[in-house]
């Protein structure tokens, strides 16, 4: 759906996953893959000035951190980041995390279980590579599209990141999809609005990369 609605080639990264591969294996793979795509852009038929990085849920967190690392390492020059219902703060204590901690598909117990699989007990959960919302400096990042869902415990951290980026001078487009739950984008077979939302996401990507 994303490829069709955006008119873009989509490259999916088969990064190493927990519990076999702990933090930061997934992040290292995603950043290495991003660098590789830029280095081979012409061979892939891509314009290196029009490459976006994006992800959904945990993938949204990885995409956000890849962009932060690209800035830190002074490359590659990512044109756009697209974050769909992203995890941005592993220790978030927000209205949405408390209001929707159970009964809305993604719950607090599931989040803690997933974190326990990915992180060893000694890992600092406030590390920006795990909680990109906690990065000290978010200026200079690529233009950003953030999409959240009204009934998602992660909603408020997505909005908070949008506001931080905006305050730091980053061009931001933020959308909260009313009535939706976490990962609704991947449930188009049972949630018709997911297809409508994906058309909006794709059109915005296409416009941003013109």
C-alpha positions in Angstrom: 0.0 0.0 0.0 2.7 2.4 0.9 4.6 1.9 -2.4 1.4 2.2 -4.4 0.1 5.3 -2.7 3.4 7.2 -2.5 4.7 6.1 -5.9 8.0 5.3 -4.3 10.2 2.3 -4.2 10.1 0.7 -0.7 13.1 -1.1 0.6 12.3 -3.2 3.7 15.2 -4.0 6.0 15.4 -7.5 7.4 17.2 -6.4 10.5 18.2 -8.8 13.3 15.4 -9.2 15.9 15.1 -10.0 19.6 15.3 -12.1 21.6 18.1 -13.7 19.8 19.7 -10.3 19.0 19.6 -7.7 21.7 19.9 -3.9 21.5 21.6 -2.4 19.5 21.7 -5.1 16.8 18.5 -3.9 15.1 19.6 -0.3 15.1 23.0 -1.1 13.8 21.5 -3.1 10.9 19.0 -0.3 10.0 21.7 2.4 10.0 24.1 0.2 7.9 21.3 -0.6 5.5 20.5 3.1 5.1 24.1 4.0 4.4 24.2 1.1 1.9 21.1 2.3 0.1 22.6 5.8 -0.3 25.9 4.4 -1.5 24.1 2.3 -4.1 21.3 4.8 -4.9 22.1 5.1 -8.6 22.4 1.3 -9.1 19.0 1.0 -7.4 17.5 3.7 -9.7 17.1 6.2 -6.8 17.7 9.9 -6.5 20.0 10.2 -3.5 18.5 13.6 -2.7 15.0 12.1 -2.5 15.3 9.2 -0.1 13.1 8.9 3.0 13.4 6.7 6.1 10.3 5.4 7.8 8.8 2.8 10.0 5.8 1.7 12.0 5.7 1.0 15.7 9.1 -0.3 16.8 10.2 0.4 13.2 9.2 4.1 13.8 11.6 4.2 16.7 14.4 2.7 14.6 13.7 5.2 11.8 13.8 8.1 14.2 17.2 7.0 15.6 18.6 6.3 12.2 17.9 10.0 11.3 19.5 11.2 14.6 22.6 9.0 13.9 22.8 10.3 10.3 22.9 13.8 11.6 25.5 12.9 14.2 27.7 11.2 11.7 27.1 13.9 9.1 25.5 11.6 6.6 23.7 10.2 4.8 21.5 13.2 3.9 18.0 11.8 4.5 15.2 13.9 2.9 12.3 12.8 5.0 11.4 10.7 8.0 8.0 9.1 8.3 7.1 7.7 11.7 3.8 5.7 12.1 2.7 5.2 15.7 6.3 5.2 16.8 7.8 4.1 20.1 9.8 7.2 21.2 10.3 6.9 25.0 10.5 3.5 26.7 9.7 5.2 30.1 6.9 7.4 28.9 4.5 8.5 31.6 1.8 10.3 29.6 -2.0 10.6 29.6 -2.3 8.2 26.7 0.1 5.6 28.2 -2.0 5.6 31.4 -5.5 5.9 29.7 -4.9 3.1 27.2 -2.6 0.8 29.2 -5.0 -2.1 28.6 -7.9 -3.0 26.3 -6.7 -1.1 23.2 -4.7 -3.8 21.4 -1.2 -2.6 22.5 -1.0 -2.7 26.3 1.5 -2.0 29.0 2.2 -5.6 29.7 3.0 -6.3 26.1 5.3 -3.3 25.9 7.2 -4.3 28.9 7.5 -7.9 27.6 8.9 -6.7 24.2 11.4 -4.3 25.9 12.6 -7.2 28.1 13.3 -9.3 25.0 15.2 -6.5 23.3 17.1 -4.9 26.2 19.4 -6.5 28.7 18.7 -5.6 32.3 21.7 -3.2 32.5 20.6 -1.1 29.5 19.7 2.5 30.2 16.2 2.9 28.9 16.7 6.7 28.5 19.4 6.1 26.0 18.3 8.2 22.9 19.0 5.1 20.8 16.1 3.5 22.6 14.1 6.6 23.5 14.8 9.1 20.7 12.4 11.6 22.3 15.0 12.0 25.0 17.8 13.2 22.6 19.4 16.4 23.8 19.4 18.1 20.4 16.8 17.4 17.7 17.7 20.3 15.5 18.9 19.7 11.9 16.9 16.6 11.4 15.1 16.0 8.1 11.5 17.1 7.5 9.2 14.8 9.4 5.8 13.3 9.1 4.5 11.7 12.3 1.2 9.8 12.5 -0.4 8.6 15.7 -3.7 6.9 16.7 -6.2 8.3 19.1 -6.5 5.2 21.2 -2.8 4.2 21.3 -0.7 4.4 24.5 2.1 5.8 22.3 0.0 8.7 21.0 1.3 11.4 23.3 5.0 10.6 22.8 4.5 10.9 19.1 2.9 14.3 19.5 5.6 15.4 21.9 8.3 14.5 19.4 6.5 16.5 16.7 6.4 19.5 19.0 10.1 19.2 20.0 11.1 19.0 16.4 8.9 21.9 15.4 10.4 24.0 18.2 13.9 23.1 17.0 13.1 24.4 13.5 12.4 21.1 11.8 9.6 21.1 9.3 6.9 18.8 10.8 3.6 17.4 9.6 1.7 15.8 12.5 -1.5 13.8 12.2 -3.5 12.0 14.9 -5.9 9.5 13.4 -9.1 9.7 15.4 -10.8 6.5 16.6 -7.8 4.3 15.6 -5.6 1.9 17.6 -1.9 1.1 17.5 -0.7 -0.4 14.2 -4.1 0.1 12.5 -2.1 0.8 9.3 -1.3 -2.9 9.1 -5.0 -4.0 9.6 -6.5 -2.7 6.3 -8.2 -6.1 5.9 -10.5 -5.4 8.9 -10.2 -1.6 9.3 -11.3 0.1 6.1 -10.0 3.5 7.3 -6.4 2.1 7.2 -6.6 2.3 3.4 -7.9 5.9 3.5 -5.1 6.8 6.0 -2.4 5.2 3.8 -3.6 7.3 0.8 -3.0 10.4 3.0 0.4 9.1 4.1 1.5 8.2 0.6 0.3 11.5 -0.9 2.2 13.5 1.7 5.4 11.5 1.0 5.0 12.0 -2.7 4.6 15.8 -2.2 7.5 16.0 0.2 9.9 14.2 -2.1 9.1 16.2 -5.3 
